[in-house]
Amino acid sequence: MRQLVRQNFRFFLFGTLAALALRLLFLFRFPAITADSFVYGDIAKNWLQHGIYGLSGIADITPTYIRLPGYPAFLAAVFAIFGMEHYRAVLVLQMFVDLGTCLLIADMAHRLVSPRAAKAAFLLSALCPFLANYAAAALTETWEIFFTVLALDLALVGLAELHVPRVRPWLGCGLAIGAAILLRPDGGLLLLAVGVYLGARMFLDLARQSRAGVSALHAVHLLRAGLIVLVAAITPLVPWTLRNLRTFHEFQPLSPRYANEPNTFVPMGFNRWVKTWMANYASVEEVYWMVPGSPVDIDLLPGRAFDSPEQHDETEQLLDDYNQALHVTPALDTRFAVLAAERIHRAPWRYYLWSPLLRVADMWLRPRTEIMPCSTRWWEFDEEPEWLVVGVVLGIVNLLYVGAALVGLARGQFAPGLGLLLIFVVLRTAFLATLENPEPRYTMECYPVVIVLASALFLRFTAAQMLDSRS
């Protein structure tokens, strides 16, 4: 890859300048400092100023484990250098991290496809409005995507060198996975993807070697690689786990599924009811995030939330009772659970298959404008013309990226290792299907794979070019 950059210095220079310009546009025009950003920032400040990993209360600071320490550690470092709550510095640094992601994506395309595809992948990454958009948001996405790509790229390096086994690529892969997990718990899907791929390769190699009557040394190398990745990925979690054991007397190596504090009631009945009908991001903002603390308007629920007029009336009564207290009590949660069970019994295929598929489709295909001023109800086309155009254009761009990836997968030729990327995308998509809240940002970790697949459209492979791309 270094040689490719040197040989095409002007291309990568102008591509980098274009990437910087796009990211600066988002940084100055659409900076996103969200409620989650302030949660991370509050933890970072308390950690930095008081040595307590916790949230500010009315009178004191309460230790917490609702967020993993990766992003608060980054914010604390930035605040220590540039000043407390200097979120602009955070976004500027993330912009350069995202440029590093573009180069890593190009390197993956170089290893899997060809030098020309690597150039295409770099340009597709540099000009990707979605990567640029999240670089301008004080959220975990930019760093999570970076470590995801780093882990996958290092795994490809290790796979290409199995005949001369090296520790460093697999050690780096494991540490990158550990960093991804310390940012978001679903970073663990990376570890699972690498494990599944190495396990499948080892099984196939053993079967092939058994038939051929040759040494199983190659399978041993795969097993060794898997163990290195596992140990390197889990080790960074040890201090966090020990801290939670000491502070909360709980074994909590990640963070709770619903980001709840210890011994806090979680309305699982309400969550299950939501899961029986929720299929798009608009409902996340209008219903799911409203609870608790804000009223919910039944008119915002889609028709699929009711199976009969009687069920509509029952749901309306439940929401009226909630709106009076703006809190889901255990008794009210039980009533939501009963309603959810009734709906699941009436239509199990809807709950276990069709609704998850709709949520996944929404996460992959909707315009990725949730941290922009665009309307989440994009299909109604009733917002200001400026934002309507932005939403339509970004929706088309997203479809072009995903469509190009599918065509590239069908028509392109790839070096060994593509299966790892596909396993990761499949596992992550399957995991996202189990969530109640279909947020498009959750698929962004898969976007580098989308770009690599799309880059295959820019070259019809020959065997000689494949060998050259792996050199």
C-alpha positions in Angstrom: 0.0 0.0 0.0 2.9 2.4 0.7 4.3 1.8 -2.7 0.8 2.5 -4.2 0.6 5.8 -2.4 4.1 6.8 -3.5 3.3 5.9 -7.1 0.0 7.8 -7.1 1.0 10.6 -4.7 -1.0 13.3 -6.4 -4.2 11.1 -6.5 -4.0 10.4 -2.8 -3.1 14.0 -2.0 -6.0 15.5 -3.9 -8.3 12.7 -2.5 -7.2 13.6 1.0 -7.8 17.3 0.4 -11.3 16.5 -0.9 -11.9 14.3 2.2 -10.8 17.1 4.5 -13.0 19.6 2.7 -16.1 17.3 3.0 -15.4 16.6 6.7 -14.9 20.3 7.5 -18.2 21.1 5.8 -20.0 18.7 8.1 -17.9 19.9 11.1 -18.8 23.5 10.6 -22.3 23.1 9.1 -23.7 20.0 10.9 -21.7 19.4 14.2 -23.6 17.0 16.4 -23.3 17.2 20.1 -26.1 15.0 21.3 -27.5 14.0 24.7 -25.2 10.9 24.5 -22.3 13.2 23.9 -22.9 15.0 27.2 -23.2 11.7 29.0 -19.8 10.7 27.8 -18.5 14.2 28.5 -19.8 14.2 32.0 -18.1 10.9 32.7 -14.9 12.2 31.2 -14.9 15.4 33.3 -15.6 13.5 36.6 -12.9 11.0 35.7 -10.4 13.7 34.9 -11.2 16.1 37.7 -12.2 13.8 40.6 -10.8 10.4 39.7 -14.4 9.0 39.7 -15.8 7.2 36.7 -19.3 8.4 37.3 -22.1 10.8 36.5 -22.8 14.1 38.2 -25.7 14.2 40.6 -27.3 17.0 42.6 -24.9 16.8 45.5 -22.2 14.3 44.5 -20.8 12.0 41.7 -22.3 8.6 41.4 -20.0 5.8 40.0 -21.5 4.2 36.9 -21.0 1.5 34.3 -23.7 2.5 31.8 -20.9 3.4 29.3 -17.7 1.6 28.5 -14.5 3.6 29.2 -13.1 3.8 25.6 -14.8 7.1 24.5 -14.7 8.8 27.9 -11.0 8.1 28.0 -10.6 9.8 24.6 -12.7 12.8 25.7 -10.8 13.1 28.9 -7.5 13.2 27.0 -8.9 15.9 24.7 -10.3 17.9 27.6 -7.0 17.7 29.5 -5.1 19.1 26.5 -7.5 21.6 24.9 -9.8 22.5 27.8 -12.8 21.2 29.5 -15.8 20.4 27.2 -13.8 21.5 24.1 -16.0 19.4 21.7 -14.8 21.2 18.6 -11.3 19.8 19.3 -12.9 16.3 19.6 -14.5 16.6 16.2 -11.3 17.9 14.6 -9.3 15.0 15.9 -12.1 12.6 14.8 -11.8 14.0 11.3 -8.2 12.9 11.1 -9.0 9.5 12.6 -11.6 9.1 9.8 -8.9 9.9 7.2 -6.9 7.0 8.7 -10.0 4.8 8.2 -10.1 5.8 4.5 -6.5 4.6 4.1 -7.2 1.3 5.9 -10.3 0.7 3.7 -8.1 1.2 0.7 -5.5 -1.2 2.1 -8.2 -3.9 2.5 -9.3 -3.3 -1.1 -5.6 -3.6 -2.2 -5.2 -6.9 -0.5 -8.6 -8.4 -1.6 -9.0 -6.9 -5.0 -6.2 -4.9 -6.7 -4.3 -1.6 -6.7 -6.8 0.1 -8.9 -9.6 -1.0 -6.6 -7.7 0.3 -3.7 -7.7 3.8 -5.3 -11.4 3.5 -5.9 -12.0 2.4 -2.3 -10.0 5.4 -1.0 -12.0 7.8 -3.1 -15.3 6.1 -2.1 -14.3 6.4 1.5 -13.0 9.9 1.3 -16.2 11.2 -0.4 -18.6 9.1 1.7 -21.0 11.6 3.3 -21.9 9.2 6.0 -18.4 8.6 7.3 -17.9 12.4 7.2 -21.2 13.0 9.0 -20.3 10.8 11.9 -16.8 12.3 12.1 -18.6 15.5 13.0 -20.5 13.9 15.8 -19.2 13.5 19.4 -20.2 9.8 19.4 -18.3 6.5 19.4 -19.0 5.8 15.7 -15.8 7.2 14.1 -13.4 5.5 16.5 -15.5 2.2 16.4 -15.3 2.2 12.6 -11.6 2.9 12.7 -10.8 0.0 15.1 -13.2 -2.3 13.2 -11.4 -1.7 9.9 -8.0 -1.9 11.6 -8.9 -5.3 13.1 -10.2 -6.7 9.8 -7.2 -5.3 7.8 -4.7 -6.9 10.3 -6.6 -10.2 10.1 -6.1 -10.1 6.3 -2.4 -9.5 6.8 -2.2 -12.5 9.1 -4.2 -14.7 6.7 -1.9 -13.8 3.8 1.1 -14.8 5.9 -0.1 -18.1 7.4 2.6 -20.0 5.6 5.2 -18.0 7.6 3.2 -17.4 10.8 3.7 -14.1 12.6 2.4 -12.9 15.9 2.3 -9.2 15.3 -0.7 -9.1 12.8 -2.8 -11.3 15.0 -1.8 -9.5 18.2 -2.6 -6.2 16.6 -5.9 -7.6 15.4 -6.8 -8.7 18.9 -5.9 -5.4 20.5 -7.9 -3.5 17.9 -10.9 -5.7 18.7 -10.3 -5.0 22.4 -10.3 -1.3 21.7 -13.6 -1.7 19.7 -15.2 -3.5 22.6 -14.1 -0.8 25.0 -16.0 1.7 22.9 -19.2 -0.3 22.3 -20.1 -3.8 23.6 -21.2 -4.9 20.2 -17.6 -4.6 19.2 -17.4 -8.2 20.5 -19.1 -9.3 17.2 -15.7 -8.7 15.6 -14.1 -11.3 17.9 -16.9 -13.7 17.0 -16.5 -13.1 13.3 -12.8 -13.7 13.4 -13.3 -16.8 15.6 -16.0 -18.2 13.2 -13.8 -17.6 10.1 -10.7 -19.1 11.6 -12.6 -22.1 13.0 -14.2 -22.7 9.6 -10.9 -22.4 7.8 -9.3 -24.8 10.3 -12.1 -27.4 9.9 -11.8 -27.3 6.1 -8.0 -27.5 6.2 -8.1 -30.5 8.6 -10.6 -32.3 6.4 -8.5 -31.5 3.3 -5.3 -32.6 4.9 -6.9 -35.8 6.3 -8.0 -36.8 2.7 -4.6 -35.9 1.3 -2.6 -37.5 4.2 -0.5 -34.4 4.8 0.6 -32.5 7.8 -2.0 -30.4 9.8 0.6 -27.6 10.4 -1.6 -25.1 8.6 -4.5 -25.8 10.9 -2.2 -25.4 13.9 -1.2 -22.0 12.7 -4.9 -21.0 12.5 -5.6 -22.3 16.0 -2.6 -20.3 17.3 -3.8 -17.2 15.5 -7.2 -17.6 17.1 -5.8 -17.9 20.6 -3.6 -14.8 20.1 -6.6 -12.8 19.0 -8.8 -14.1 21.9 -6.2 -13.3 24.6 -5.3 -9.9 23.1 -9.0 -8.9 22.7 -10.1 -9.9 26.2 -7.1 -8.6 28.2 -8.0 -4.9 27.8 -11.3 -5.7 29.5 -9.8 -7.0 32.7 -9.2 -3.7 34.5 -12.8 -2.6 33.7 -14.2 -5.9 34.9 -12.2 -5.7 38.1 -13.3 -2.2 38.7 -17.0 -3.2 38.4 -16.5 -6.1 40.7 -14.9 -3.9 43.3 -17.3 -0.9 42.9 -20.6 -2.7 42.3 -19.9 -6.3 43.3 -21.1 -7.4 39.9 -19.4 -9.3 37.1 -19.9 -6.8 34.3 -17.2 -7.1 31.7 -19.2 -4.9 29.2 -22.1 -2.5 29.9 -25.7 -3.4 30.5 -27.9 -4.1 27.4 -30.2 -1.2 28.3 -27.5 1.1 29.7 -29.2 0.9 33.1 -27.6 1.7 36.5 -27.2 -1.2 39.0 -30.5 -2.3 40.6 -32.6 -0.1 38.3 -35.9 -1.4 37.0 -35.9 -2.1 33.2 -39.4 -2.1 31.6 -38.9 -5.4 29.7 -42.6 -5.7 29.0 -42.8 -2.3 27.4 -39.6 -3.1 25.4 -41.1 -6.4 24.2 -44.4 -4.7 23.2 -42.4 -2.1 21.2 -40.6 -4.9 19.5 -43.9 -6.4 18.2 -44.5 -3.5 15.9 -41.4 -1.2 15.6 -39.8 -1.2 12.2 -38.4 2.2 11.4 -36.3 4.9 13.0 -39.0 7.4 13.2 -40.8 5.3 15.9 -37.5 5.2 17.9 -37.5 9.0 18.2 -41.3 9.4 18.6 -42.0 6.5 21.0 -39.0 4.5 22.2 -36.9 7.4 23.3 -39.8 9.2 24.9 -40.1 6.6 27.6 -39.6 7.5 30.4 -40.1 11.3 30.9 -42.1 12.4 27.9 -45.7 11.8 26.8 -46.4 9.4 23.9 -49.0 10.2 21.3 -50.9 7.1 20.1 -51.5 8.8 16.7 -47.8 8.4 16.0 -48.0 4.6 16.2 -48.3 2.8 12.9 -51.3 0.7 12.0 -49.3 -2.5 12.5 -49.2 -1.7 16.3 -52.8 -2.9 16.5 -54.4 -6.2 15.5 -58.0 -5.1 16.2 -60.1 -2.2 17.4 -60.2 -3.7 20.9 -56.4 -3.9 20.9 -56.2 -0.2 19.8 -58.4 0.7 22.8 -56.3 -1.3 25.1 -53.1 0.3 23.8 -54.6 3.7 24.2 -55.5 3.0 27.8 -52.0 1.8 28.5 -50.5 4.9 27.0 -52.9 7.2 28.8 -51.9 5.6 32.1 -48.2 6.1 31.2 -48.8 9.7 30.2 -50.2 10.5 33.6 -47.1 9.5 35.4 -44.5 9.6 32.5 -43.0 6.5 34.1 -43.4 2.8 33.5 -44.2 1.2 36.8 -43.7 -2.6 37.3 -47.5 -3.0 37.3 -47.9 -1.0 34.0 -45.0 -3.0 32.6 -46.8 -6.2 33.3 -49.8 -5.0 31.4 -47.5 -4.1 28.4 -46.0 -7.6 28.7 -49.5 -9.2 28.5 -50.3 -7.2 25.4 -47.0 -8.1 23.8 -47.6 -11.8 24.5 -51.1 -11.6 23.0 -49.7 -10.0 19.8 -46.9 -12.5 19.5 -49.3 -15.4 20.0 -51.5 -14.0 17.2 -48.7 -13.4 14.7 -45.4 -15.2 15.7 -44.0 -15.0 12.2 -44.4 -11.2 12.4 -42.5 -11.0 15.7 -39.7 -13.5 15.0 -39.1 -12.9 11.2 -41.0 -10.1 9.4 -40.5 -7.3 11.9 -36.8 -8.0 12.4 -36.3 -8.0 8.6 -38.1 -4.7 8.3 -35.9 -3.2 11.1 -32.8 -4.4 9.4 -34.0 -3.1 6.0 -34.7 0.3 7.6 -31.2 0.5 9.1 -29.5 -0.4 5.9 -31.6 1.5 3.4 -33.1 4.7 4.9 -31.5 8.1 4.3 -28.8 8.4 7.0 -29.8 11.8 8.3 -30.7 11.1 11.9 -28.0 13.5 13.3 -28.9 16.2 10.7 -31.9 18.6 10.8 -33.8 16.5 8.2 -37.2 15.0 9.1 -37.1 11.4 10.2 -40.4 10.9 8.4 -38.7 11.3 5.1 -41.4 9.5 3.1 -44.0 12.3 3.9 -42.0 14.9 1.9 -43.4 17.8 3.9 -40.3 19.5 5.3 -38.4 22.6 4.0 -37.2 22.2 0.4 -33.5 22.5 1.5 -33.7 19.5 3.9 -36.0 17.6 1.6 -33.3 17.7 -1.1 -30.6 16.7 1.4 -32.6 13.7 2.6 -33.5 12.6 -1.0 -29.9 13.0 -2.2 -28.4 11.1 0.8 -31.0 8.4 0.4 -30.0 7.9 -3.2 -26.3 8.0 -2.3 -26.8 5.3 0.3 -28.7 3.1 -2.2 -25.9 3.6 -4.7 -23.3 2.5 -2.2 -25.2 -0.6 -1.1 -26.2 -1.5 -4.7 -22.7 -1.2 -5.9 -21.5 -3.4 -3.1 -24.0 -6.1 -4.1 -23.1 -6.0 -7.7 -19.4 -5.9 -6.8 -19.9 -9.0 -4.7 -21.7 -10.8 -7.5 -19.4 -9.9 -10.3 -16.0 -9.2 -8.7 -13.1 -11.5 -8.0 -11.5 -11.4 -4.6 -8.4 -12.8 -2.9 -8.9 -15.2 0.0 -10.1 -13.5 3.1 -13.3 -12.1 1.7 -15.3 -14.6 3.8 -14.1 -12.9 7.0 -15.6 -9.6 5.9 -18.9 -11.2 4.8 -19.2 -13.2 8.1 -18.8 -10.0 10.0 -21.5 -8.2 8.0 -23.9 -11.2 8.4 -23.3 -11.6 12.1 -23.7 -7.9 12.8 -26.9 -7.7 10.7 -28.3 -10.7 12.5 -27.5 -9.1 15.8 -29.1 -5.8 14.8 -32.3 -7.7 13.9 -32.7 -8.6 17.6 -32.8 -5.0 18.7 -35.9 -3.0 19.4 -34.5 0.3 18.1 -33.5 0.3 14.4 -30.9 3.1 14.4 -29.1 3.5 11.0 -25.8 4.3 12.7 -25.5 0.7 13.9 -24.8 -0.5 10.4 -22.0 2.0 9.9 -19.4 -0.5 11.1 -20.3 -2.5 8.0 -19.8 0.4 5.6 -16.1 -0.2 5.1 -17.0 -3.7 3.8 -19.6 -2.1 1.5 -16.9 0.1 0.1 -14.5 -2.7 -0.4 -17.1 -4.7 -2.3 -18.1 -1.7 -4.4 -14.4 -1.1 -5.3 -14.4 -4.5 -7.1 -16.5 -2.9 -9.8 -13.6 -0.9 -10.9 -11.5 -3.8 -12.2 -12.0 -7.1 -13.9 -9.5 -9.4 -12.3 -6.7 -11.4 -13.8 -4.7 -14.0 -11.9 -1.6 -11.9 -12.4 -3.2 -8.8 -11.0 -4.4 -10.8 -8.0 -0.9 -11.8 -7.2 0.3 -8.3 -7.7 -2.3 -6.9 -5.3 -1.2 -9.2 -2.6 2.5 -8.3 -2.9 
